[in-house]
């Protein structure tokens, strides 16, 4: 197996505040790797560093053998890293269909003139985009939703799925999912689990932040555990469950804060 | 042909120039950037066309194209540093840009004629009238007086120009680039993460808005045959903003409607035209209270066109 993503001593500080320090781990192609840790451990910051929302202040992120240093976010999406956000960030006033179509942007080419003149190539490309959009809506289980409906009016669970469809539209080889099951009930979480598995079967590697432990244990091949911006453990779900350091991080947090 | 009223046509021509200006602010706004510099870009377009025509006898269509292009290029130059600004800061910076352009126009007397402005710019209608006389075609043979013929020509040229521009941006809005604009307006970070080069499109939209303003300015110069810095003041910038605020900026027809109504209204109410800016102020306050998104918004357009699903259809 080859590492599709490798973090090498990655650090991120905001002024004097260190959000991540000395993070190294790698993700093999085809894996589902879970990122867990208490709130504020730096999990979302990790995603933001990988996608260059905040470029790392130390170390480097290597994707598919090439360092991503200096690339802007959109170029990283083009390279093949898609993501979703912890607080869903759809384009609420755009339709369901348009949201996914936006995700196709970096895989399509029609510019201003071709779009305005509706050249044959442009019309073909748009047809392709729409067909692909339908397939993706199907894949995430939104084939029943009205594609012309405003995305903001979808129920919460559907918005999460739509965001995944938008991310998949850019044909990522690595998908970063930030708490995809947050706020979902058991049956919705189960559906999300199945969707994640389906996405992996398409050949997409997945890095997953999730608080729902039953989902994490079930879905992930490996886990990376964060606490206070550091990686404190890495291993299979079974090994992590037994790891005294991890147990202490979670329980210690619980004692101090009354928080899960 | 008595029904052709030059005065009405002139008002209609001003409506069309204002429609272009309304479109210009809409285009930039469609990526979430509020530019109040469009009076400045209009001025660049107007002066370019006027100077090319009066100093170098450049054919009018070429001069108009040059005016639009130069304004668009200025839009790139202003747009790139403006990327660091957003919201009200961008509005202030671009308003400042407009004032800088006006100050240059006033003080560079050797080129721009200073505060007096430029007179004797070839008027489109008159030029075409002279040409058609040369070809043996006179307005009288169409049953029109020369001034009717001239105003009609100017109106038709402006109608063609504004229709083309509106059609251009209507189509653009429904294309891949238009979706990118909308995505950037709604959530820049999500757009960037979805693979849209936000910086590129923001500068592109800014420049397109500037180019449309410049085009409007150039057409204005060749419609009135006289321009001066007083045509491109802060008041003009605010007027353009009000077209979008009043008409609505969620759809291109919003500022088009705003420009049309707010240009004809003062003419229709000539007796109170002194109170024009007071009227504008009251309108804006009322709009903010009762319809902050403007008169025309996508849901309204959907209701007016049953059977059509807006946006992606």
Interface residues (C-beta under 8 A of the other chain):
Chain A: X51 X53 X72 X73 X74 X75 X77 X78 X82 X83 X85 X89 X90 X91 X92 X93 X94 X95 X97 X98 X101 X102 X103 X105 X106 X107 X108 X110 X111 X112 X114 X115 X116 X118 X122 X125 X126 X129 X147 X148 X166 X167 X169 X170
Chain B: X168 X171 X172 X175 X176 X177 X178 X179 X180 X182 X183 X186 X187 X189 X190 X191 X192 X193 X194 X195 X196 X197 X198 X199 X204 X298 X309 X311 X312 X313
